[in-house]
Amino acid sequence: MLYKILKLMFMFIYSVIFPTKVVGAENVPKEGAVILASNHLSNWDPPLVGTFIPRHLAYMAKEELFHVPILKNILCNVHTFPVRRGASDRAAIKTALTMLKAKECICMFPEGTRSRDGKLHKGAPGVALIAAKSKAVVVPVAIEGTFKLRPFRRLKVSYGKPMYFEAEKADKENLQEFTEKIMQEIASMLKIQ
């Protein structure tokens, strides 16, 4: 219930206060296990990724957010789960895999944190690892305009074509290669050479 209320609120925000152009929302599968892998420019990005797709979206979010009692209650009610950044967080990986096994859709930010300079940075292999273990489809997502966001700035969210981890082994080399492919797709949608 809270998720639907917040989605309606963000639909208004992203239509009126921050007019948003949406490209490729039809690329998000309507069912099955899906990982939306997005660049990350601001705190406005997580709801932006989920507002314009027809599915309920779960989020992996930094553990520190769960230390604020009121925020923790809200996050838990919208299917957000914590991840320890800078380390391999087995509990977060297990939660993501459980959700994907249940054919849910989750949002992850391969860069691991918000960009401090508005540029796209190197991705960590977490999305690739979870995609390899779950066999979930990965949809790259490119967000534009949320860095140093001001009211009435035009935003854009683009959903790329679905990608699959196809290597036989989920070794370090294959995970890095798939991570680079995801980041290249995001860069392509952002028109970064």
N, C-alpha and C positions, 0 to 999 in steps of 0.2 A: 504494500500500500504506500509506504513512504517513498519507495523508488518511483512509483507512478506520479506521485505528487511532485517530487523533485524534477522528474523528467518534464512535466508540464511547465514548471517554473523556468527551467533552463530553456525550453522551447521558446518561451516568451523572451527571455534574456537574449538568446542568440538570434532572435528574429527582429527585435526592436532596439535593444541597447547596443548589441554588437552584431549588426547584420551579417549573416553567414551564408557563403556560397558553399553548397554541398555537391561534390562530384563523386560519382561511382558508388553510391550507397548500395546499389543493386549488386555490387561485387561481394557483399557480406552474405554468406549462405544463411538461409532462413532457419536452418536446423543443422544439428551435428556439432561436433567439437570444433571451436574456432578460437584462434588467438589473434586479436587485433594488436599489431606491433606498431607503435606510433613514436614519432619524435616528441620531445617534451620541452616546451618553452616556458610554461607558467602553470600555476595552480588551476587555471581555467581549463586546461587541456583534458583532464579525465572526464568531466561531464560533457565537454564538447564532442569527444570521441563517441559517446553513447547516445547523445540526444537524437540524432537523425537516423538511427538504424532501428528496424522493427523488432529487435531482440532485447531481452534483458541482458545487461552486461555486468559482469563481476570485475573487480579491480584488485590488482596487487599494488599495495601502497607501502611507503616507508614506515617502518615500525614506530618511529617517533610520533607519528600522528595518533597512535593508539594509547599514548600516555596522557592525552587530554580527555578526561572522563566524558564530557558531553559529546565531543567529536567521536570518541570511541563508540558510543552508543549509536550515533548516526551511521558511522562507517559499517558497523556490524549489521545494521538493518538494511543496508544496500549492498550486501554480499561483497564487502571489501575485506581482504585479508592481509596481514602484515608480512613484510619481508625485511630481513636484515640486509642492509646495503653493504657492499664491499666484501662480502663473504658468501660462500655457498650455503644458503639457508635451506636445509633439508626439509624443514617443516613447511616452508612456503612452497617448495617444489612439490611436496606430497599433496598439499591442499590444491594446487593448480591441477595436478594430475587427476585427483579425485573429481574435481569439477568437470574437467574435460572428458573423463570417463562417463560422466552423467550427461554428456552431450551439451555442455554449457558453453558460453562465449565469455572469454576473459580478455581484459586489456592489460598489456604490458608495455613498458617503455624500455627498449633495448639499451638506450644510453645509460640507464640506471639512475639518472637524476636529471633535474631541470638544467637546461643550457644556461650558463651565466652570461654568454655573449650573443645569444640569438642564432648561433650557428649549429649545424648538425655535427655531432661528434661520433666517435667510434662506438659501435655497439658491443656489448658484452654477450657471451654465448648462452645466456639463460633462456631466451626465447627459443633458440635452436635446440637446446637440450630438451626442453619441455615438449617442443613439437616432435622431436625424434622419439621420445618415450611414449607420447600419447597418440601419435599419428594424426594429430589435429592439423587442420588447414591453417595457414598463416596468411592474414590479410594485412599488407603494409598500409599504414595510414600516415598521411602528411598533413600537418597543421601549419597554417600560416597566419600571422597577424597577432598572436597572443603574447609575444614578447613585449614587455613594458606596455601592457594593454591600457588603452584609454577608451572612455565611452564613445560610441558611434564610429569606432574604427571598424572597417570591414574585415571579416575573417574568412578563411577558407579551410575546409576540411575535405581531403581527397582520400578515397578508399581504393587501393590498387587491386589488381587481379590476384586471386588466391594463389598461394605458393605451397609447395609440399617438400618436406625433407625426404629426399629420395636416396640418399647414400645408404649402403648396406650396413655400415658401422657408425655408431655415434661417438667416434673418437674426436680428439681435440682438433685435428685438421679439418675433418668434415663439418664439425660444429662451427668452426671459424669461417669456413667457406660459405655455409648457409647464412650465417650472421651477416657476412659481407654482402651477399645477394639481397637480403632484406634491406640493409642500409642503402644499397645502390638503388633499389626500387623507391625508397622514401626520397632519396636525393633526386632521382629522376622526376618524381612528382613535384618536388620543390624547385625543379629546373636548376639544380646545382651540377656543375660539370666536374 
